[in-house]
Amino acid sequence: MDLITTSLLDEVRDRVPAALDRLRELDHGLRDQQEGRHRADALYALIGNLVEDYKNW
């Protein structure tokens, strides 16, 4: 959960380009996560939605 912080989400809302890059990295990393699959799936859904919402900056 430390990966999705208020500061990162604020940067996403403020359209900081590096923030979307960080979300994409998290998105890719969570796809291959084997441990804690339920938790990873929940984060993956959240991050996927954010990437989709903000991908066309």
PyRosetta script that sets phi, psi and omega in degrees:
from pyrosetta import init, pose_from_sequence

init()
pose = pose_from_sequence("MDLITTSLLDEVRDRVPAALDRLRELDHGLRDQQEGRHRADALYALIGNLVEDYKNW")
pose.set_psi(1, -19.9)
pose.set_omega(1, 177.4)
pose.set_phi(2, -63.8)
pose.set_psi(2, -18.9)
pose.set_omega(2, -178.9)
pose.set_phi(3, -71.1)
pose.set_psi(3, -33.5)
pose.set_omega(3, 179.9)
pose.set_phi(4, -104.2)
pose.set_psi(4, 90.8)
pose.set_omega(4, -177.5)
pose.set_phi(5, -105.0)
pose.set_psi(5, 163.9)
pose.set_omega(5, 177.3)
pose.set_phi(6, -59.2)
pose.set_psi(6, -39.8)
pose.set_omega(6, -178.5)
pose.set_phi(7, -64.1)
pose.set_psi(7, -40.0)
pose.set_omega(7, 177.3)
pose.set_phi(8, -65.0)
pose.set_psi(8, -44.6)
pose.set_omega(8, -180.0)
pose.set_phi(9, -65.1)
pose.set_psi(9, -35.5)
pose.set_omega(9, 175.0)
pose.set_phi(10, -63.6)
pose.set_psi(10, -41.7)
pose.set_omega(10, 178.5)
pose.set_phi(11, -64.2)
pose.set_psi(11, -37.6)
pose.set_omega(11, 177.5)
pose.set_phi(12, -63.1)
pose.set_psi(12, -47.7)
pose.set_omega(12, 178.7)
pose.set_phi(13, -61.7)
pose.set_psi(13, -34.5)
pose.set_omega(13, 179.2)
pose.set_phi(14, -82.7)
pose.set_psi(14, 1.5)
pose.set_omega(14, 177.0)
pose.set_phi(15, 61.6)
pose.set_psi(15, 41.9)
pose.set_omega(15, 174.4)
pose.set_phi(16, -76.3)
pose.set_psi(16, 118.3)
pose.set_omega(16, -174.6)
pose.set_phi(17, -54.4)
pose.set_psi(17, -38.7)
pose.set_omega(17, -178.8)
pose.set_phi(18, -64.9)
pose.set_psi(18, -26.8)
pose.set_omega(18, -179.6)
pose.set_phi(19, -65.5)
pose.set_psi(19, -42.7)
pose.set_omega(19, 178.0)
pose.set_phi(20, -65.9)
pose.set_psi(20, -37.4)
pose.set_omega(20, 176.3)
pose.set_phi(21, -60.6)
pose.set_psi(21, -41.8)
pose.set_omega(21, 178.5)
pose.set_phi(22, -64.7)
pose.set_psi(22, -40.6)
pose.set_omega(22, 177.9)
pose.set_phi(23, -62.9)
pose.set_psi(23, -40.9)
pose.set_omega(23, 178.9)
pose.set_phi(24, -63.5)
pose.set_psi(24, -40.3)
pose.set_omega(24, 176.8)
pose.set_phi(25, -61.6)
pose.set_psi(25, -44.0)
pose.set_omega(25, 177.7)
pose.set_phi(26, -63.0)
pose.set_psi(26, -42.0)
pose.set_omega(26, 179.0)
pose.set_phi(27, -56.4)
pose.set_psi(27, -48.7)
pose.set_omega(27, -179.9)
pose.set_phi(28, -66.7)
pose.set_psi(28, -39.6)
pose.set_omega(28, -180.0)
pose.set_phi(29, -65.7)
pose.set_psi(29, -37.1)
pose.set_omega(29, -178.4)
pose.set_phi(30, -72.0)
pose.set_psi(30, -25.7)
pose.set_omega(30, 178.5)
pose.set_phi(31, -59.5)
pose.set_psi(31, -36.7)
pose.set_omega(31, -175.2)
pose.set_phi(32, -97.1)
pose.set_psi(32, 1.1)
pose.set_omega(32, -179.4)
pose.set_phi(33, -65.6)
pose.set_psi(33, 124.9)
pose.set_omega(33, -179.5)
pose.set_phi(34, -100.0)
pose.set_psi(34, -39.3)
pose.set_omega(34, -179.3)
pose.set_phi(35, -81.0)
pose.set_psi(35, 144.8)
pose.set_omega(35, 178.3)
pose.set_phi(36, 60.3)
pose.set_psi(36, 45.8)
pose.set_omega(36, -172.6)
pose.set_phi(37, -57.7)
pose.set_psi(37, -39.2)
pose.set_omega(37, -179.8)
pose.set_phi(38, -63.4)
pose.set_psi(38, -43.1)
pose.set_omega(38, 178.6)
pose.set_phi(39, -66.3)
pose.set_psi(39, -43.0)
pose.set_omega(39, 178.8)
pose.set_phi(40, -62.4)
pose.set_psi(40, -40.4)
pose.set_omega(40, 178.6)
pose.set_phi(41, -62.6)
pose.set_psi(41, -39.3)
pose.set_omega(41, 179.0)
pose.set_phi(42, -65.6)
pose.set_psi(42, -44.9)
pose.set_omega(42, 177.8)
pose.set_phi(43, -65.9)
pose.set_psi(43, -39.5)
pose.set_omega(43, 179.3)
pose.set_phi(44, -60.2)
pose.set_psi(44, -40.9)
pose.set_omega(44, 179.0)
pose.set_phi(45, -65.1)
pose.set_psi(45, -44.9)
pose.set_omega(45, 179.5)
pose.set_phi(46, -62.1)
pose.set_psi(46, -50.1)
pose.set_omega(46, -177.8)
pose.set_phi(47, -65.1)
pose.set_psi(47, -40.7)
pose.set_omega(47, 178.0)
pose.set_phi(48, -58.9)
pose.set_psi(48, -41.2)
pose.set_omega(48, 177.9)
pose.set_phi(49, -65.0)
pose.set_psi(49, -42.5)
pose.set_omega(49, 179.1)
pose.set_phi(50, -64.1)
pose.set_psi(50, -44.2)
pose.set_omega(50, 178.9)
pose.set_phi(51, -60.6)
pose.set_psi(51, -44.7)
pose.set_omega(51, 179.9)
pose.set_phi(52, -62.9)
pose.set_psi(52, -43.9)
pose.set_omega(52, -178.3)
pose.set_phi(53, -65.5)
pose.set_psi(53, -35.1)
pose.set_omega(53, -172.1)
pose.set_phi(54, -111.8)
pose.set_psi(54, 9.3)
pose.set_omega(54, -174.1)
pose.set_phi(55, -68.0)
pose.set_psi(55, -23.8)
pose.set_omega(55, -176.1)
pose.set_phi(56, -101.7)
pose.set_psi(56, 44.9)
pose.set_omega(56, -179.8)
pose.set_phi(57, -63.2)
pose.dump_pdb("model.pdb")
